[in-house]
């Protein structure tokens, strides 16, 4: 039997775990298909649409976190530069710009090859990491698109750490 056809049984579908996490936190979610769920999580800057997709052939749970932000074609080169600078800072996951519709999103995958099991803390960590990354760099994307800043200029503005609240 080819390796690509070898599937180990899983005690629980990975997306079921995500659905329980969303229900427990009272996040709105939509699950029309067995292998995919979409969750809406409120952040400080925006509401984040987070899609979890189980890719059985890869034994991976793909996570994509997007915010309501469309990049105009005229600003996409600067956005790609910014994304490159941001991705150099990332330890987990990365940002992408989907060229067909100009959507910026954070992406990551949890590999569960060989029958590794997904658990709640893993799900919570990857979801939290996605939202934190989007929150951290949201303003940089805004500076590039709406203030006409270059990628390096926008990056400098978000690298300042603030303490407390005004």
N, C-alpha and C positions, 0 to 999 in steps of 0.2 A: 504494500500500500504506500503510495507517495506521501511524503511528509505533509504536503498541502491538504491532504484529505483526512489526516489524523486529527480528531477532535476529542478532547477529554471531557467527560461529563462535568458540569458545574453544579454545585449544590444550590446555587441561586443565581438568577440572571443579574448581571452587574447593574442594569438599569433599574431593577427593582429596588436596589439599595439606594440609588439616587432619588427615586420616587419617595421612599420613606423619609429621607433627609429633607426633601422639599415639603412634604406634608407636615413633618414635625416642626419645621420652622415657619409654617404657614405662608410659604412663598407660592405665588400663583404658578401653576405648571400646566403643560399640555403634553399628553402622551398618546398620540394617535397610532404609533407603531411600537411593536415590542422592543425594537433595538434603539429607540430614540426618545428622548425627553427634552423639553425646553422649559426652562425656569426663568422667572423674572426676579431679580434681586435688586433692591434699592440701594444705591450708593449715595455718597455726598454730592457728587457732580451730576450723576445721571442714573437712570435705571439700566441695568445690564441684563441683556438677553443671553442666557447661558444654555448651550445645547450640548448634551452628552449623547454620543452615538457609540454603540457597541459594534465593533468591526470584528466579526467572528473569525474571518479568514486570517486576520492578523493577531487575534486574541488581544485586542487593545480597546481601551475606552478613550475615545477622542473627545476633547473638551474644547469648545469654541465660545468665547465670551465677546460679545459685540455691544456697542452702545449706539444710540441713534445719532449717527454722525456720517454724513456723506461728503467725501472729499471731491471738490471740483477738479476737473481735469487740469486746470492751470496750476494747481498747487500740489499735484501728485509727485513731482520730482523732489520737491522739498520734503514732502511727507515720507517718501522712501528713504531719503537721507536721514531724517529723524528716526524712523523705524530701525535703520541700521545702527544708529548710535544707541538707541534704547536696547536693542537686542544684545549689544556688547556688554550691557550691564546685567542682563538677565541670567539667573542661574537655573531657573525652571521655566519652561515654556518660551514662547516668542510671539512677537506681533507680526501681522501680515496686513497687506493692503490688497483687497480683492479688486483687481483692475476692472472687471466687468461692471461693478456697481459702486466702486469707490468706498467700500465699507472697510473700516479699520477694525481688526479683531485680535484678541489674544488667543493663542492656540497651544494646546499641550495634549499629550497622550499618556495614559497609564498602561504600560505593557503588562499583560497577565499571562504570558506564554507558559506553556507546560502545566496548565491547570492552576496557576496561582490564583488565590482568591482575593477579591476586592473586599475591603471593609469600610465601615462608616468613617473612622478617622482619616483614612486615605482620601475619601470623597470630600470630606469637610476641608481637608488641607488643600486639595487642588482647587476647589471652588473658592476658598478664601484667597489663595495665591492669585487666581485669575482676577478677582474683584480688586484686590490690593494693587496689582500691576496696572489695571485700568484706571483706578483712582489716582495712582501716583503720576501717571503720564497724561491723563486726560487734558490738563491745561496746556501741555506742550503741543498736543495735536490742535487745540484751539488757537494757540499762538501762531502756528504755521498757517492754518487755513484762514482765520479771520483777522489776524493782525499782520499777516504778510511776513512773518519772521522766517529766517532760515532755520534749518534743522539744528545746527549748533547753537544759534541764539535761543531757540526755544528750549533746548536741553539745559542750557545754563540756568534758565529761570526756574526749572523744576528741581534742580539739584540743591536748592536752598532748603534747609530743614527749618521749620518753624516750631516754636515751643509754645504750648498753651493755646488759649483761644481769646479772641478780642471780644 
